[in-house]
């Protein structure tokens, strides 16, 4: 019976190829958009983390309510105490991020690396694919001297040569033996390429240095609540035993998803899925309208089959079979579009901006989802037309012949068009708000000119730079040589590169103001720089003065502060000459004198979490000697116009002259840094825009289809109107007006639904109101314009109706 239905369906669709092609195209676009977004959702939110029994893994952290610290790492000494005393956890391990440089006779290269405890990879259930992992002996205060390579480093740097196992190289200028290679694509925790034992370095850290990212595996049968109770108890015991470092510090326990997947990313992905679902519903409405029109043309066929004994259920099954076959035929097109979409999205991602374990591909899960959604949509768009087609009275239909038009069918088709416009408009409003957010970020004034600036970082690890001020002397030599290069105006070095991260912060105490309590402490950014910071950035308006060359390369307690910091801490008097100190950064309580107040500029990019409220950075710039950094950034101002990256080779030569083992990395123009600071909003706008364009296209097809059918059904009526003297303008007004009424109803409903949903997503937009009248008005006008164009062709066809022919048909 089923095979008979399928054979009949295939013959029927072959004879109605135009109808079948349009239906398959509509469904293919809707399913393609849905499958693309599902592959993203699946890769980020649904697929389990690539570790052994990930449901038994948790992440341990710390918090301090009096200090308003909600999520901190764990100190190495606390980690060791937890390892020794836990009763509910099978194992506890940790990781600390660290820049690691390989020097092995070739070009030195810096990698994103990490310090790890010896038990961390076994805890995750991951083993090397070549060599061996760390032992307890390696991970002891006197151990070390070994390294694990990522598969990528093994492949790119060593050409998959198995003989590198056991080879000695320099890692951060320390003789180190390669003992193993981790599996392909494993770059734990996030794009890391090298790993060395933690204990030799971290065991020297104080208990109040909380920088270890801590993982734990639950014992079988233990719940997360039991772990939380135990770790809270252990944290309380440590706070009592070490009040100087652990007072008020309590523990936190997270699932992997809670720590690895930011809430805003989760929200955006579900919004994408919602937009794609709206587009799929628009496609379903289109095909439902096509099927209703097709059923109207097949009224006599269906009625005759009923007269010959076919029951209503049998006919509905046949019509649903048609729907399912159409939907399954659209699957290859949908998969092809999804393949294109996922590749386009992957290619739009900046390198190393997505965790290594996040992948979205069209795989078996995507295929299963696509087939399932195809069958579901077939039932969704096929059931209503099937019910409509089998509801008519047998006697009336046979007597009616092929004439007349069901008011009920017309109402259903018109309602479906209104639904299409409503759904597509909701998706487009959200897309336009994301596009406007991206535009606002792209045009944001950061307070300095980014175009002539080139940036890069270099690493100074190991014994040569451990002596007092060794890094300072090297940095001074590099900056002075860089400034002497042809085509370079000026340069500065710091642990911070504007718009690219770095710097530090501390609690400020201002001379002449009461000392703050623990709860009243206020933090400012505290950044060590060499001279010429403001000159390099092109900022000349400084009240007071900048750091002199002599001050910039010496431990001189002077500072240039931002206008925001001056207004905050010296609101009633001149900040110049004021003094402050920074607690907790090891400066022996030195008091810094303010010698300059400079205009505010953005250090860390735009605060998109604040809806676009411009909160200037409160920052103090002090001589580089106070914050000598292994990882130092160099910012160079290039003379003239054109691409500032043209001086990259010359700066690399400066580093080679200074020290041939210094790697240069993160080489970017400041313009590239600027775009990287908000790249995800461009991606969001592109994805939502593409989805919404498909929705708009399908909605316009829906309006056109309904009006074309309406003109065909009202041929006699139009002929009568023309015969009675109706002019071309009246006929155009009749058809176009009907289309605009349908679109107008959908626009009103769509704008209302969009406004109702905005409170749930308003935090995703920057410097644009979620109820922005420009956005809402422009989308409404766009839909009405599209509806007008979609109505115009059927209307022009109506004006060409021959009244004699129409009346003869009547």
N, C-alpha and C positions, 0 to 999 in steps of 0.2 A: 504493500500500500504506500509506504513512504517513497520507495523508488519510483512508483507511478506518479506521485505528486511532484517529485524532483524532475522527472522527464517532462511532465506537462509544463512545469515552470520554465525549464530551459527553452522549450519550444515557444512558449508565450513571450518570454523576454527576447528571444531572437527575432520574433516578428515585431517587437516594440523596442528596437535597438536604441532609438533616440532617448526614449524614457529611461531605459536601463543605464545608458552612459551617464546621463545627468544625475541619476540617483546614486550611482557608484562614485562619481566625482564628489558629490556633496558629502556622502558618508566617508569617503577616503580622506578628505581634508579634515573632517571632524575627528575621525579615528586617529589620523596622523598626529594632530595636535595633542590629543589625549595620550597617545602612546609615548610621545616625546616627553611630556611632563611626568608621566608615570615612571619613565626610566630614570629621571632625575630624582623623583621622590623615593623610588626604590633604592637607588644607589646611595642616597644620603640618609634616609630615615628608616627604611625597612630592612635592608640587608643586615644580617648580624655582623658584628665586628670580626675581623679575620684572626681571631685568637681561639684557642681551645676552650670550649665551654664558656663563652663570653658572659652568659647570665650569672656565672659565679664570680665574676670579677667586679671589684668596686674600686673607687678612688678615694683616698683619705686626704683630708685637708684640715686647715685650722681657721679659726675666727677669733676676733677680739672685739666684743661689743663696745667697751669704753673707748677704744681707739677707732671704732667704726670700720674695722677690717672685716669684711664679710667672707672673704675667700683667700686664704694664703696657702703657700706651700708648707712643707714640714721641714724642720731642721734635721740634719743628719744624725745628731745625737738622740733626738727624740725618736727618730726612725729605728735606731738600734735598740732603744729601750722597748719600743712596741714589738719589735721582732722577738725579743727575749721573753716577753711577758704575755703575749696574746694566747688565748685558749680557743678562740672561735675562728681564727684565720689559719689556713693551711700554709700560707707564705705571704710575706710583705717585701716588696722591692721598690726601688726608686730610680729616678732619672733626673739629671740636671743638664740643661742645655749648655753647650760650650762650643765656641769656634775652635776648630782644629785644622792645623795646616800640615800638609804633607810636603816634605823636602826629601827627594830621593835621587838627586842628580839632574832631574828634569826641571821644568818650570814649576816653582812652588805654587801650591794651590790651596786656598782656604775652603773648608767644607763646613756645612752645618753639622755639628757633631753632638755628642752627649757623653756624660759620665753616667754609668749605670752600676747597680749592684750586681754581683755575680749571679744571683738567683733570679734576676728580672726576666730574662728571655725564657728560661725553663718555666717560670711562673705563668707566662703567657702561652706556653706550649709551642714555642718557636725554637728550632734548632738550626745551626749552621748547615749550609749545603756543602761546604768544603772546610776542612780543618776541624777545629773544636771551639767551644765557648770558654768563658772565663771560669776559673776555679776559685775556691775560697782563698787560696794562696795569693792569686793575683789581686783579689779584692780585699787586701789588708793594708794597714797604714804603711808598711814597708814594701808592699808589692808594686804592681803596675808594670810598666814597660812592655805592655802588649796592646794590640788593637784588633778590632773586628771591622772588616770592610763591608760596605753594602755591595750588592751585586753590580750596581751601576758603576761604582768606582773600580771594581775588579774588571769590569768589561771595558770601560772607557780608558782608564789609566794603565791597566795591566793586560788588556787584550785577552782576558779569561785564562791567563797563564797560571796553571796550578802550581808551578814552582815558586810563586811568590809566597806561598805558605811557608813560614819560617824565615823569610827574608827580613833583615833589619833595615828600617827607614827612620827618618826623623819626623816625629809628630810634635808640633809646637817646640821644635829644637831639642827634643828629648829622644835619645835612642830607643826605638820601639820595635818589637817584633810582630809581624802579621801572623796571627794564629788561626784566623778563620774568616769565612765569607758567609754573610747572611743570605736568605733566599731572595730570588728575584722579586722586585716590587715591594720588598719589606724595607721601610724607611722610618721606623718607629722613633719617637712618637709622631713626628710631623716633618717629613722630607729630610730626615737625618741620614748622613752618609757614612759616618764613622762613629765607633763607640770604644771608650776606654774605661777601665775600672774606676769606680767612684772613690773608694776608701783612701787611696794615697793623697787625694786632694781634699775631699770633703771632711775627713777626720780632723783636719786642722781648723775647721770653721767653728765659730762660737755657737752656742745653743740658740742664740737669738737670730741666727741667719737662717731664715725659713725659705729655702729655695729648691727643695727637693719635691718633685712631682711624684706622688706615692701611689702605688698600685698594690692591691691585695686580692688573694683568692680565698673565697669562703670555704670552710670545711663542709663536707657533704652534710646536708640537712640543716645547716645554719642559715638563718634569715638575716636580711640586712638590718632589721630592727635589733637583733641580738648583737650584731657587730657594733652598731651605733652605741648601744648601752655599754659594751665593754670598752670601746675606744674612748668614750666620754669619761669613764672611770679612770682609765690610764692617764688621760690628759689632766684630770683633777689631781691625781697622785704626783705627776711631774710638776704641776703648778705649786703644790705644797712643798715638794723637795727642792725646787729651783725657783723661788719667788722672784729673784732679780730678773730672770729671763722669761719665765712662763706664767707669771701672774696674769689672770684674766683670759688666758688663752685656752680655748676649748676646741673640740674636734668637730669635723664634719665628715659625712660619708655620702658619696655620690655614686650613682650608676654611671656607666661609660657614656651613655647618651646624654645625661645631664651635664657632663663636663665637656664633652667633645662636640656637641651640636648646639650652637648658640640659639637662643629663643627667636631672634629676629630672622635667622636663616630658616628655621622651622616654619615661621609665619609666612615668609615669602614663598616658600615651596608649596605650602597648602593654598596660598592665594593663586599661584600658577595653576595648580591642579583645579581649583575652582573655576578659573577663567577658561581653561581648556574644556572643562565639563559643560560650561555655558555654551561654548562653541559647538560641542557635540550635540547638545540639546537643540541648538539652532539648526544643525544639519538634520537631526531627527524630525524636526518640525517641517523642514523643507520636503523631505522624502514622504512624510505623512500627507502633506498637501498633494504631492504628486500621485500618491496612491489613491487618495480620495478622488482626484480628477480621473485617474485611470478606472477606478471603480464605477464612476458615473458613466464613463463611456462603455463599460461592460455590464450595465444594468440588465439589459435583455439577456445576455449570456448567463449571468448569475441566476436570473429569474427562471430561465428555461431549465437550467440544471436543477433548480428547486422543484420545478413542476414535474421533472422526470424522477424525482424521489430523493435527491441529495439533501440530507439534513443540514441544518444551520451549522452544526459543529463541524461537519465534513467540509463545508465551503470555507469556514473560518480557518480550518487547518490548512487548506490549500493556499489561501491568501497569506497566512503566516509563513508557509513554506517559501512563497515568493519573497517575502520580506527577509527571511533568514538567508536565502541564496544571494539576494542582492547585497546583504550586509557582508557575507563571507567573501563575495567577489571584491568587495572594497578593502579587504584586509591586506592584500599585496600592495595596493597603492598606499594605504595607511602606513604599512611597515617601511615602504620606500621613503615616504616623507619623513617618518620618524628617524630613519637612518641618517638622512640628510640633516635633520634638525639637531640630533645629538652630536653629530660631527661638527656642525657649525658652532654649537655652544661650546664644545670642548676646545675648538680652535680659538674662540674668543677669550678664553681664560688666560690671564697672565701666568707665566711659569711659576711653579711652586706656591701658588696662592690657594690651592685646594689640598686637603690632607691626602696622603698617599693612598689610603684605603678607600677613598671615595672615587668610584668609577660609575659612569652610566653608559651602558651599551645596550644594543638590541640583542638580547639573549633569549634563552628559553622562557624565562619568567616574563619578559616583555611580550613574547609571542603568545604565551598562555593568557596574559592579561588582554591582549588585543583580540584574540578569538572570543574570550568571555565577554568583553565589552561589545563586540560585534553582535553576538547572539542576544545580549541583553537589549541593545538598542533596536535590534530587529523586532523584538517583542514590543518594545516601547513605541516605535513609530508604526508598527504594523497592526497592532491590536485595534486601535480606534478606527482606522479605515475599514478593517475587516468587519467590525461590529456595525459600522454605518452601512456598509454595502449589503449586509444580510438582514437589515431591519425592515426593509420596505414590504408593503403589502403585495402579494403575488398578483392578484387580480388587477390592482391599480397599475402596476408596472407594465403588465402585458397590454392593458388598454392604452396606456400613455405612449408606448412605443419609445422612440428616442427623443421625444420632445419634453420640454419643461426642465425646470431646475429646482432641486430641493432647497428650500429655504434653510433647512437645518444644515445641509452640507455647506452651503455658502457661509453660514454663521461659523461653523467649525473651522473652515479654511481661513476665514478672516481672523478668527481668534488666534489661530496658529501663527499667522503673520505678526500679530501684535506681540505674541510671546517671543517670536524671533527677534524683533526689534528691541524689545525690553532686555532680553538676555545679552544681545550683542552690545547694546549701549552700556550696560553695567560693566562689561569687560573693557570697553574702550575708555570709559571715564577713568578707571584705575590705571590703564596703560598711559593715558595722557598725563596723569598726575606723576607717574614715575618718569616720564620723559621730561616734564617740567622740572622735576627734582634734579635730574641729571643736568639739565641746562643751567639751573641755578648753581650747582656745584661747579660746572665747567666755567662759568663766568664769575666765580667768587673772587673777590679781591683779598689776596693773602698778605697784603701790606708790603710786598717787595716784588721786583721784576724777576720772574723766573727764567726768562728767555736766554740771557747770556751766561747762565750758570751751569757748570759741569761738576758732578759729584762722584766720589768713589771712596772706598774704605781700604785700609791696610791693617795687617795684624802684626803685632810685635810681641810674640810670646817667648818664653824660655829664659835661660840663664843670662844671655847678653843684655836683657832688659830688666833684670831683677834689682840692679843697683839703684840707689837713690837718684832720681832725676835722669836716669838713662833714657827713659822714653821721652822725657821733655827735650833733651838735647837732640835726639833723633828727629823728633817732630819739628823742632825749630829749623834744623838743617833742611828737611824736606820742604817745608813751607817757603823758606827763603829761596831755595833753588827753583821751586815751582813759580814763584813770583818773578824770577829773573828770566823765565822762558819767553821767547818771542810770541806775541799775541796774547799774553796773559796780563791783565791789569793788576789784579790783586787776588789773594787767597787767604783762607783761614782754616785751622784745624780744630776739631772738637770731638768729643765722644758722640755729639749730636750732629745729624744732617737734617736741616729743616725739611719738613714734610716726609721724612723717611725714618724717623725714630731715633732713639737714643736719649742721652741726658740722664738726669737724676732729679730727686726731690728730697726735701727734708722739712722739718718743722722749724718755723722761724720765730725768733725772739727779737723784738725791736727795742732798742735802747730808749728809755723814757716811757715805755708802756708797761703796765703790770704783766708779770710773767704769767702765761696762760696755764690753766689746769690741763690735765690729761684730756678731758673732753673738749676743751676750748682750743687745743692746738690747731694751728693753721699751717698748711703746707704750701711751699712755692717750688717751682722748678729751679734747680741750682745747677748751672752748667759752666764747666771750665772751657775757655776758648783762648786761642792765640789772638794776637792783635789783628785788626782790620776786619772784624766781623761785619760791622755796619757798612763799611766802605765796600766790601765784597757784595753785600746784598743791595747796594745802591740806596741806602738810607742815610741821609745827611743831616736831618733835623734832630740834633741831640741837645738837650738842655744840659749845660755843663760840658763834659768832654767824654771822649772815648778812652779806652785803655791805651796807654802809650806802649811803644815797643819794649821799653825796659820793664814795665809792669807786666806785660802780657806773658813774658817768658821767665818770670820770677814769682816767688811766693809772696806777693804783695797783697795785703788785705784790702783791696779796693773792688768796687763793683759798679757796673752800669746796669740799671734796672729798667724794666718796662714801665710805661705810663700807668698800666693797670695796677702794678704792684705799688707804685708811688701813691696812687689815689687811694688804695686800700689801707696801707699801713701808715701813711702820713697825710690823712685827709684834711687836717687843719693847719698844716705848715709845710714849708718847703722840704722836699725829700733830700735835696742836695746837702751833703754834709751829715745826713742821718747815719746811724749805725745799726747793724743787726748782726745776729749770729745764727748759724744753722745747727740745731741739735742733732746728735746721733750720727754724724758723718766723719768723726775722727779728726776734727780740725783744732782740737785743744782749746775749744771755746774762744776761737779768734773772733774779734769783732771786725766786720767789714764796713768800710766807709763808702757811702754812695757818692760817686764822682760824676755820674751822668744819668740822665733820664731820657730814654729813647722812645719813639713811637712804637705802638704795639704792632706786632706781626705774628702770623700763625706759625707756630713751631711744629705742631703735630698734625696739621691738616684740619679739616672742618669737623666740628662736633655734631655729627648727624643724629646723635641720640637726643639732642635737645630741640629738635624741630626747626632748627635754623636760627635759634637765638644766639647771637654772636657774643660769646663769653671770652674776652681777651685772656691770653695766657699771662699769669703773674710769674715773672721770671727774673732771676738775677744772674748776670753773666760775670764771671770772675776769671782771674788768670788760669790758664791751662794747668799750671803746676798744681793746683788744688784738686784736679780730677784727671790725672794722667791715666790714660786708658790703653789697655792692650789692643782693643778694637777701636781704632781712631778713624774718624771721617775727615775727608778733605773736600772743601768746596772752593771752586776756582771760578773767577769772573773772567770771561774771555772778551777781548777787545773786538770791536766791529760787530757786524751782523753775520748771520749764517749759523750753521750747526756748531754749537760749542764742543761737540764730541771730537772735533778735529784736533784737539790738543791732547787726546787720550794717550797716544803713543809717546808723546814727549814726556808726559807726567809719569808714565810707566818707566821710561828711561831714568827719570829722577829717582824713583824708588830703587831701581837696580843699582844705580851709583851709590845710593845710601847704604843698601844692604841687599845683596842678591837673593836672600832668603825671604824677603818680605812679599807676601802675595797681595795683589790688588784685586778687589772683588766689588760686587754691587756697583758696577760702573754704569752710571745713568746720568742723563741730563736732568736738571731740576724740573723741566717740563714733564719728563717721564715720571719722576717722583710725584708730581702733582696729580697726574692722571691715575697713578696706582693708588693714591689715597682714597679714591672713590670709584674705582673701576666697577665694583659690583652694581652700582646704580645704573651705569650704562648697560650692563648685561641685563638687569631687570627690565629696563625700558625697552631693550631690543626684543626680549622674549615676550613680554606682555603686548608690545606693539604688533609683533608677528601674529600672535594668537588673536588679537582683536581685529586685525586686518582680515583674517580668515572669517571671523564672525560677521564683520561688516559686509564682506563679499557675499556670504551665504544669505544674510538678511536681505540684501538687495535682490538676490536671485529669487528669494521667497516672495517679495513684493511683485517682482516682474511676473513670476509664475501665476500668482493669484489673479493679477489683472489681465494677463493673457487669457486665462481660462474664463474670466468674467466676460471679456469681450466676445469670446467664442460662444458663450452661453446666451449672451444678450444681443446677438446679431439681429434677430427679428425686431427687438425693442428699439435698437439703434436705427434700423431701417425705417421703422414707423416714425421715429422722431425726425429723421431727415426728410421723409415724405411730407411731414406736417410743417416743414419749414425750419427745422433746427439747423443752425449754421455750424461751420467747422469749429469756431471758438466754443460754442456750447457743448459740442461732443467732447472736445479736448478737456473742457472744464469738468464734465461729468466723470470721465475716467481718471484724470489726474487728481481731481478732488477726492475721489474715493480712495486712491492710493495714499494721498497725503493724510486723510482721516485715519487710516490704519496706522501709518507711520507715526502720526501725532499722538495717537493713543499709546503706542509703544514707547515713544520718547518720554511722555509724561510719567508712565509707570517706571521706565528705566531710571529716570532722574530721581524719582522718589526712592526706589530701592537702593540706588547708589548713595544717596544722602543718608539713608538709614544704616548703611554698612560702614560709613566712614569712621565713626568713633572707634571701631575695632582695629583700624589699620592706620590711623592718623600719625602714629609714631614713625612710620616708614617714609614720610615725606619731609622734604627740606625746603624751608622758606616758601612754602606754598600751602595755603589753607586747604584742608580736605574738602571744604565746601566752596572752593574757589569758583566764583561766578564766571570767570573767563573760561575755565575748563568746561563747566557744565553747559554754558551757553554755546560754546564752539562745537561741542559734541552734539548737542541738540540740533544746531543749524546744519552740521555735516550730515546727520542722519536724514533730515528733511530734504536736503539737497540730493542725496543719494536716492531717496524715495521718489523725488520728482523725476530724476533721470530714469529710474526704473519704471516709472509710470508712463513716461513720455512715448516710448516705442509702442506699447499696446494702444495708447490713446491715438497715436497717428494712424495705426492700423484701423482703428474704429472709424476714423474720419473717411476712410476709403471704402466703407461698406456701400454697396449698390442697393438702394432702397427697393428697386424692382425685383432683384434677385432675392433679397431678404423677404419681401412680402410674398413672392411666389413660393418660397420655402415654407412660409407660414400656412 
